[in-house]
């Protein structure tokens, strides 16, 4: 049975409906508010991975003498938009400390992969590492990504992404 999910424009702002921001000590309370919201809007499928992932393109025609022609799959576009909207909505429910831990973990994983490449004499330059890391930061960091394009080393990027603490 096919399931429909909310369109990105129809998802209410979760941050206004779930006043609890996830921190290091309140996961059960946070989940008790977020999960029913997501289930109620048919979005839990995106979180638990049971929503089918549509192919990005669909074949239009296939003739024996011509190259296959493909178009963007409208189902994929809808899935992608809803998925990205949901990511943004869920990030809005994270405390600054949890979000910075998430970014730190992402950066640590990127650095670990670069170090593993270096260990097999296939090093990744600092510029390339920054180039690979920036797109993975997501839409919440788009302004930072734009202004950080001149950063030429991974340590400088890591410093710029750390939250300012009073």
C-alpha positions as CSV (number, residue, x, y, z in Angstrom):
1,X,0.0,0.0,0.0
2,X,1.5,3.3,-1.0
3,X,1.7,5.9,1.7
4,X,1.5,9.6,1.3
5,X,3.6,12.0,3.2
6,X,3.2,15.6,4.0
7,X,4.5,18.0,1.4
8,X,7.3,20.3,2.6
9,X,5.0,23.4,2.6
10,X,2.4,21.6,4.7
11,X,4.6,20.5,7.5
12,X,3.9,22.7,10.5
13,X,6.8,24.3,12.3
14,X,7.8,21.6,14.7
15,X,9.9,24.0,16.8
16,X,6.7,25.9,17.8
17,X,4.8,22.7,18.6
18,X,7.6,20.9,20.4
19,X,9.0,23.3,23.0
20,X,11.6,20.9,24.3
21,X,15.0,21.1,22.6
22,X,17.0,17.9,22.7
23,X,20.0,18.1,25.0
24,X,22.3,15.6,26.7
25,X,19.8,14.6,29.3
26,X,16.3,14.7,27.9
27,X,16.1,12.3,25.0
28,X,13.0,10.4,26.3
29,X,11.1,13.6,26.9
30,X,12.1,15.0,23.5
31,X,11.2,11.8,21.7
32,X,7.9,11.6,23.5
33,X,6.9,14.9,21.8
34,X,8.7,14.6,18.4
35,X,7.8,11.0,17.4
36,X,4.0,11.4,17.7
37,X,4.3,14.7,15.7
38,X,6.2,12.9,13.0
39,X,3.8,9.9,13.0
40,X,0.8,12.2,12.9
41,X,2.2,13.9,9.8
42,X,3.2,10.6,8.2
43,X,6.9,11.6,8.4
44,X,8.2,8.9,10.7
45,X,8.8,6.8,7.6
46,X,11.6,9.2,6.7
47,X,13.2,8.7,10.1
48,X,12.9,4.9,10.4
49,X,14.0,4.4,6.8
50,X,10.8,2.6,5.7
51,X,9.8,5.3,3.2
52,X,10.8,4.0,-0.2
53,X,13.7,5.9,-1.7
54,X,12.6,6.7,-5.3
55,X,15.2,6.7,-8.1
56,X,16.4,10.2,-9.1
57,X,15.7,9.7,-12.8
58,X,13.2,7.8,-14.9
59,X,13.7,6.6,-18.4
60,X,11.7,8.4,-21.0
61,X,12.5,6.5,-24.1
62,X,14.9,3.7,-25.1
63,X,15.4,3.2,-28.8
64,X,17.9,0.7,-30.2
65,X,19.9,3.4,-32.0
66,X,19.8,6.3,-29.5
67,X,21.1,7.0,-26.1
68,X,18.6,6.5,-23.3
69,X,16.8,9.7,-22.3
70,X,16.0,10.2,-18.7
71,X,14.1,12.9,-16.7
72,X,14.1,13.8,-13.1
73,X,11.7,11.6,-11.3
74,X,8.9,13.8,-9.8
75,X,8.6,11.3,-6.9
76,X,12.2,11.7,-6.1
77,X,11.9,15.5,-6.2
78,X,9.0,15.3,-3.8
79,X,10.8,12.8,-1.5
80,X,14.0,14.9,-1.5
81,X,12.1,18.2,-0.7
82,X,10.2,16.5,2.1
83,X,13.4,14.8,3.4
84,X,15.4,18.1,3.5
85,X,12.5,20.0,5.1
86,X,12.2,17.3,7.8
87,X,16.0,17.5,8.4
88,X,15.7,21.3,8.9
89,X,12.6,20.9,11.1
90,X,14.4,18.3,13.3
91,X,17.5,20.4,13.6
92,X,15.3,23.2,14.9
93,X,14.5,20.9,17.9
94,X,18.2,20.3,18.8
95,X,19.9,22.4,21.5
96,X,23.1,24.2,20.5
97,X,25.2,21.7,22.5
98,X,23.7,18.7,20.6
99,X,24.0,20.4,17.2
100,X,27.6,21.4,17.8
101,X,28.3,17.7,18.9
102,X,26.7,16.6,15.6
103,X,28.9,18.9,13.6
104,X,32.0,17.9,15.6
105,X,31.2,14.3,14.9
106,X,30.7,15.0,11.2
107,X,34.0,16.8,11.0
108,X,35.8,14.1,13.0
109,X,34.5,11.5,10.6
110,X,35.7,13.6,7.6
111,X,39.2,14.0,9.2
112,X,39.4,10.3,10.0
113,X,38.6,9.4,6.4
114,X,41.2,11.8,5.1
115,X,43.7,10.3,7.6
116,X,42.9,6.8,6.3
117,X,43.5,7.9,2.8
118,X,46.9,9.4,3.8
119,X,47.8,6.1,5.5
120,X,47.6,4.4,2.1
121,X,49.5,7.2,0.4
122,X,46.3,8.6,-1.2
123,X,46.3,11.9,0.7
124,X,43.5,14.4,0.5
125,X,44.7,18.0,0.4
126,X,43.3,20.4,3.0
127,X,41.6,22.4,0.3
128,X,39.9,19.3,-1.1
129,X,38.9,18.2,2.4
130,X,37.2,21.6,3.0
131,X,35.6,21.3,-0.5
132,X,34.1,17.9,0.4
133,X,33.0,18.8,3.9
134,X,31.2,22.1,3.2
135,X,28.3,20.6,1.1
136,X,27.6,18.1,3.8
137,X,26.9,20.7,6.4
138,X,23.3,21.2,5.1
139,X,21.1,24.1,4.4
140,X,21.3,25.6,7.9
141,X,25.0,26.4,7.2
142,X,24.5,27.8,3.7
143,X,25.5,31.3,4.7
144,X,28.5,30.0,6.5
145,X,29.5,27.8,3.6
146,X,29.3,30.8,1.2
147,X,31.5,33.0,3.5
148,X,33.9,30.1,4.3
149,X,34.8,29.2,0.8
150,X,38.1,31.0,1.2
151,X,39.2,28.7,4.1
152,X,42.1,26.7,2.9
153,X,42.7,24.3,5.8
154,X,40.6,21.9,7.7
155,X,41.7,23.1,11.2
156,X,40.5,26.6,10.2
157,X,37.1,25.2,9.1
158,X,36.8,23.3,12.3
159,X,37.5,26.4,14.4
160,X,34.9,28.5,12.4
161,X,32.2,25.9,13.0
162,X,32.6,25.7,16.7
163,X,29.9,27.6,18.5
164,X,31.0,30.8,20.3
165,X,30.8,30.2,24.1
166,X,30.3,33.2,26.4
